[in-house]
């Protein structure tokens, strides 16, 4: 059985997900958490840029 690198649990299948430009293999639960964290970070960055009047591109 494969082992998730994030939570160290044995899982049936691993999901490949790009994190910080690198592909990592993790279980579905960890992948969902990482996706949520990335979405929250992106939204908060957008709000901060809006407050500061940033009009450029990343």
Secondary structure as UniProt FT lines:
FT   STRAND          2..3
FT   TURN            5..7
FT   STRAND          10..11
FT   STRAND          15..19
FT   TURN            20..21
FT   STRAND          22..26
FT   HELIX           28..52
//
